[in-house]
Amino acid sequence: MTKTITLDAIQDAINTGTDAVILDVRELDEFVAGHIPEATHLPLSDIESQSVGLAKDVEYIIICKKGGRAMQAGQYLEDKGYNVTVAEQGMDDWTGEVKIED
């Protein structure tokens, strides 16, 4: 079963300098419109082809807009042997800092 994490716990992890990598699995237009500054973009649509470059000794926290795509990505990566935790909610509910790309 895929582990989950609250948005508050993600914010706490960021504030304390977590080693976990935050993966935002939304599409590019959603990501550039506003994302967690520390997040790495890896859209769900590219997860199969791009996940080969991910390290297996790293914890990944996965987030999307509402939670559905994050859970799909989390289950896929977990099945491939990655250490994943999925956000219980998504960017629609994120109240922390947001970076907007130009």
N, C-alpha and C positions, 0 to 999 in steps of 0.2 A: 504494500500500500504506500502510495506516495505521501511523503511528509508535507505538511502545510505550515504556513507562517502568517501571522497577522501583519498588517501594514505598519502598525506601531512597532512591532519587533524588527521589521526591516529598517525602519528609521533609527531605532536604537542601535542596530548592527552597523549602520552607516556612521552614526555618531561616535561609536567606539572603535572605528577603524577595522571593520571586518575584513577577513581575507577572502570571503565569498565573492563570487562574481555574479552580479545582477544581470540576468538576460531578459531583455524586453523582446517579446516574440510578436509584437504587432507589426503591421506592414509599415514601409518606409514613410508614407505620408502621415501616418499616425505618430510615429516616432519623432519625426522632425517638428511636429506641431506641439510637442511637449513630452519630455521624458525625465526620469530620475537622472541627475547629472552623472552619477557613477555607473549608469547602466550601459551595457553593450548591446547593440542591436543584432538580433538574429531572428528574422521573421519565421514564423511557423512554416510558411510555404517553402523555406529553404533549409529546414532543420535536418532533413535526411542527408542532403548533399554537403552541408556546411559543418555538421556536428563532428565529422572526422577530425577536424582541427582542434577540438576541445580536449583539454587535459582531463584525465580520469581521476587525478589526485586532488582536484579542486571541488569545493562545494559551489553549486550553482543555485541561485535564487531566481525563480522564473516568474515574470509578471506580464500581463497583457492589459487589455482595456477593462474587462469585467471578470475574467477568471477562466473562461472556457478554453481558450487557446493555450493558456499557461498550463492547464491541467493536461491537455493533449501532448504538449511538448514535454512536460515533466514525465508523463508515463512512457513516452517514446525513449527519452534519454535514460530513464531509470532502467528500462528493459535492455538498454545497450551497456549498462554497467556504470553509468555516471551517478554521482552523488547529488541529488536534486531535492530542493524544497520549493513548493509552489505557493505563491501568494494566495491567501484566502479570498482577497478582493483584488480589484484591478486599479488601473490609473484613473478611472472615473471617480474613485473614492480616495485617491492619494492626496494628502494635505501638506506633504513636505515640499521641499524645493523642486522646481521644475525648470529644465533647461529647454529653450526653444532654439532650434537651428535656423539660421538665416538661409 
